Amino acid sequence: MDKVEVLPTSVEVPSKQRSKLRYNWKSGYGMLIPSFALLLLFMYYPAVVALVFSFSNWDGFNPPQFTGLQNYIQVLGDKVFWISMEHLGIWTVLSTIITLLVPLIVAVLIFHLKSKRAQYIYRVLFVIPMVVPGVVGLMVWSFMYDPTVGVINALLKSLGLQSWIQNWLGNPHIALYSLIFVGFPFVVPFNLLIYFAGLQNIPESVFEAARLDGVGRLRRFVQLEVPLVLGQLKLLMILTIIQLLQNVMMPLIMTNGGPGYSTYVPGLYMYFQAFQNGQFGLGMAVATIIFVIVLALTWVQIKYIRPSTEYEA
């Protein structure tokens, strides 16, 4: 009868190998120390300083004087702040719907092209605008909105629509919506790529079954593709809302918050309080309020938007 060799239930690692594994573990985390140090220095430390100084009266030069909740009381009692919050609400709702829906539609159209080469070419064409600096794009849109030599009014005039000609950034009733319109046709390259990656993760058998069942394009989009990219949609919604709450550059460059307070947003309100009025403590209080709003909205989205492709029933 052949002998049956019994394998050991556990393998003992030699001491030299154990020390080598321990060294590799330590060296791996050691390489992360510079990244963590820079993260703490340039991200977390300024946030903690802003939170502490938000309870003080500080002009940026003299030692801060502790004032308790006075900055928060002043901000929450300022009508201009609530005007900026109203504008932010309008901007967030409209811009979120547009910048999430339009790239999804374009990503689906590109994904269903039969030619892989055509898919690649269209992705490249839509991503190329990312190389243009944001400030340059805003200056171009400012020129397009110019009431005398702007492209938009010239186009309306050539089409015989003189009654539609407006001072787009000078009319307080439409200035905010003119800023929201910046970026037309709203195919955000980053959103497009995220959606396209989500569509690529859908098994081909799912689309084949839909074709066999005679599912049309609209029904496939609503009942199949949207639910299966809901995870990407949730991510982009969080990032979009965070970006909009921190929006300062566009209203600052294009309208400077005007005319009047018609394009004021909380980020611009914070900038003016800190860098124009010299009330850095007040500006940091506004920044802390924005942070709390972002944190609350992010928590709500993570907790209550649960795609079936990420969570089991």
C-alpha positions in Angstrom: 0.0 0.0 0.0 1.3 3.4 -0.9 2.1 5.8 1.8 -0.1 8.8 2.1 1.9 11.9 2.9 0.2 14.2 5.4 0.7 17.8 4.6 1.3 20.1 7.6 -1.7 22.2 8.5 0.4 25.4 9.0 3.5 26.6 7.3 6.1 28.2 9.6 7.7 31.2 8.1 11.4 31.4 8.7 12.6 34.3 11.0 14.5 35.9 8.1 11.4 36.0 5.9 9.3 37.3 8.8 11.8 40.2 9.4 11.8 40.9 5.6 8.0 41.0 5.5 7.9 43.3 8.6 10.5 45.6 6.9 8.5 45.7 3.6 5.3 46.6 5.6 7.1 49.4 7.5 8.8 50.7 4.4 5.5 50.8 2.5 3.8 52.9 5.1 6.9 55.0 5.4 6.6 56.0 1.8 3.2 57.4 2.5 4.5 59.7 5.3 5.4 62.6 2.9 1.9 62.5 1.3 0.2 62.4 4.7 2.4 65.3 5.9 1.5 67.5 2.9 -2.2 66.5 3.3 -2.1 67.5 7.0 -0.2 70.8 6.3 -2.2 72.1 3.3 -5.6 70.6 3.8 -6.5 69.7 7.4 -4.4 72.4 9.2 -6.0 75.3 7.3 -9.5 73.8 8.0 -8.8 73.6 11.7 -7.4 77.1 11.8 -10.5 78.4 9.9 -12.8 76.7 12.4 -10.9 78.2 15.4 -10.6 81.7 14.0 -14.3 81.7 13.0 -15.0 82.4 16.7 -12.7 85.5 16.7 -12.4 89.0 15.4 -9.3 88.9 13.1 -8.2 91.3 10.4 -5.4 89.1 9.2 -2.6 91.0 10.9 -3.3 91.7 14.5 -3.8 89.0 17.1 -7.3 87.5 16.9 -9.8 88.4 19.7 -12.2 85.8 20.8 -15.8 86.8 20.2 -17.7 83.5 20.6 -20.6 83.1 18.3 -20.8 86.8 17.3 -19.5 86.1 13.7 -22.2 83.4 13.2 -24.9 85.6 14.6 -23.8 88.5 12.3 -23.7 86.2 9.2 -27.1 84.6 9.9 -28.6 88.0 10.5 -27.3 89.5 7.3 -29.9 89.8 4.5 -27.2 89.7 1.8 -26.1 86.2 3.1 -29.6 84.9 2.7 -29.9 86.4 -0.8 -26.7 84.6 -1.7 -28.1 81.4 -0.3 -31.3 81.8 -2.4 -29.2 82.3 -5.5 -27.1 79.2 -4.6 -30.3 77.1 -4.2 -31.5 78.1 -7.7 -28.1 77.6 -9.2 -27.6 74.2 -7.5 -31.0 72.8 -8.6 -30.8 73.9 -12.3 -27.1 73.3 -12.8 -27.2 69.8 -11.1 -30.0 68.7 -13.3 -28.4 70.0 -16.5 -24.8 68.9 -15.9 -25.9 65.4 -14.7 -28.5 64.6 -17.4 -26.9 66.0 -20.5 -23.5 64.1 -20.2 -25.4 60.9 -19.4 -27.4 61.2 -22.6 -24.3 61.9 -24.7 -22.4 59.1 -23.0 -25.2 56.6 -23.9 -25.3 57.9 -27.5 -21.5 57.4 -27.8 -21.6 54.0 -26.1 -24.1 52.6 -28.6 -22.0 53.6 -31.6 -21.1 50.4 -33.5 -17.6 51.6 -34.3 -15.1 51.6 -31.4 -13.0 54.0 -33.4 -15.9 56.5 -33.6 -16.5 56.1 -29.8 -12.8 57.0 -29.2 -12.9 60.0 -31.5 -16.0 61.4 -29.9 -14.7 60.9 -26.4 -11.5 62.8 -27.3 -13.4 65.6 -28.9 -15.5 66.1 -25.8 -12.5 65.9 -23.5 -10.3 68.4 -25.4 -12.0 71.4 -23.7 -10.6 70.2 -20.4 -7.1 71.6 -21.4 -8.5 75.1 -21.7 -7.9 77.0 -18.4 -11.2 77.9 -16.6 -10.3 81.6 -16.5 -9.9 81.7 -20.2 -13.2 80.0 -20.8 -15.0 82.5 -18.5 -13.3 85.5 -20.3 -14.6 84.0 -23.6 -18.1 83.8 -22.3 -17.9 87.3 -20.9 -17.1 88.5 -24.4 -19.9 86.5 -25.9 -22.3 88.1 -23.4 -21.1 91.6 -24.3 -24.2 93.8 -25.1 -22.6 95.6 -28.0 -20.1 93.3 -29.7 -21.0 90.0 -28.2 -21.6 86.9 -30.3 -25.0 86.1 -28.7 -26.6 89.4 -29.5 -25.1 89.5 -32.9 -26.6 86.1 -33.6 -30.0 87.1 -32.4 -29.9 90.2 -34.5 -29.0 88.3 -37.6 -31.9 85.9 -37.0 -34.3 88.9 -36.7 -34.9 88.5 -33.0 -34.0 92.0 -31.9 -36.6 91.8 -29.1 -34.5 89.0 -27.5 -31.3 91.2 -27.4 -30.3 91.8 -23.7 -27.6 93.1 -21.5 -27.1 89.6 -20.3 -24.8 90.3 -17.4 -26.1 93.8 -16.6 -29.8 93.0 -16.2 -30.4 91.9 -12.5 -33.3 89.7 -13.6 -31.4 87.5 -15.9 -27.7 87.8 -14.8 -27.9 84.8 -12.5 -29.4 82.6 -15.3 -26.8 83.9 -17.7 -24.1 82.5 -15.4 -25.9 79.2 -15.1 -26.0 79.0 -18.9 -22.2 79.2 -19.1 -20.9 76.0 -20.4 -23.5 75.3 -23.0 -24.1 72.5 -24.3 -23.3 71.3 -20.7 -21.4 68.2 -21.7 -19.0 68.1 -18.8 -16.0 66.0 -19.9 -15.4 64.5 -16.4 -19.0 63.5 -16.0 -19.1 62.0 -19.5 -16.1 59.8 -18.8 -17.5 58.6 -15.5 -20.8 57.7 -17.1 -19.0 56.0 -20.0 -17.0 53.9 -17.7 -20.2 52.9 -15.8 -21.8 51.8 -19.1 -18.8 49.7 -20.0 -19.2 47.8 -16.8 -22.7 46.6 -17.8 -22.5 43.1 -19.1 -23.3 42.8 -22.8 -25.8 40.0 -22.0 -28.0 42.6 -20.4 -28.2 44.6 -23.6 -28.6 41.4 -25.7 -31.6 40.4 -23.5 -33.1 43.8 -23.9 -32.8 43.6 -27.7 -34.4 40.2 -27.8 -37.3 41.5 -25.7 -37.8 44.3 -28.2 -37.0 47.1 -25.7 -36.8 50.5 -27.4 -34.1 53.0 -26.9 -36.1 55.3 -24.6 -37.3 52.5 -22.5 -33.8 51.0 -22.4 -32.4 54.3 -21.2 -35.0 54.8 -18.5 -35.4 51.3 -17.2 -32.0 49.8 -17.8 -29.1 52.2 -18.3 -30.1 54.9 -15.7 -30.6 52.4 -12.8 -27.3 50.6 -13.7 -25.3 53.8 -13.6 -27.0 55.2 -10.5 -23.8 54.6 -8.5 -21.9 56.9 -10.9 -24.8 59.4 -10.8 -24.6 59.5 -7.0 -20.9 60.2 -7.1 -21.2 63.0 -9.6 -24.1 64.5 -7.8 -22.0 64.8 -4.6 -19.1 66.3 -6.5 -21.3 68.7 -8.4 -23.0 70.0 -5.3 -19.6 70.4 -3.5 -18.2 72.4 -6.5 -21.3 74.6 -6.7 -21.2 75.4 -3.0 -17.5 76.4 -3.3 -18.2 78.5 -6.5 -16.3 81.8 -6.4 -14.4 82.2 -9.6 -17.3 82.5 -12.1 -19.3 85.3 -10.4 -16.1 87.1 -9.3 -14.7 87.3 -12.9 -17.9 87.8 -14.9 -20.1 90.0 -12.7 -18.2 90.7 -9.4 -21.5 89.7 -7.7 -23.5 92.3 -9.6 -25.5 94.1 -10.7 -26.4 94.8 -7.1 -26.5 91.5 -5.3 -28.2 89.6 -8.2 -25.3 87.1 -8.6 -24.1 86.9 -5.1 -23.3 83.4 -3.8 -22.0 82.3 -0.3 -18.5 81.7 -1.6 -18.3 85.2 -3.1 -19.8 86.6 0.1 -17.1 84.9 2.1 -14.4 86.3 -0.3 -15.6 89.9 0.0 -15.9 89.7 3.8 -12.4 88.4 4.2 -10.3 90.0 1.4 -12.1 93.3 0.8 -13.5 94.1 4.2 -10.6 92.6 6.1 -13.0 90.6 8.4 -11.2 87.2 8.1 -13.0 85.8 11.2 -16.4 86.6 9.6 -15.2 85.0 6.3 -14.1 81.9 8.1 -17.5 81.7 9.8 -19.1 81.7 6.4 -16.6 79.0 5.2 -17.6 76.9 8.3 -21.3 77.2 7.5 -20.6 76.1 3.9 -18.6 73.1 5.2 -21.5 72.1 7.4 -24.0 72.3 4.5 -21.7 70.2 2.3 -21.2 67.6 5.0 -25.0 67.4 5.6 -25.9 67.1 1.9 -23.2 64.5 1.4 -24.4 62.4 4.3 -28.0 62.5 3.1 -27.0 61.4 -0.4 -24.8 58.6 0.8 -27.4 57.3 3.3 -30.6 57.6 1.2 -29.4 57.2 -2.4 -28.7 53.4 -2.5 -28.2 52.0 -6.0 -29.2 48.3 -6.3 -26.0 47.7 -8.1 -24.0 48.6 -5.0 -26.2 47.3 -2.1 -27.8 43.9 -1.8 -31.5 43.8 -0.9 
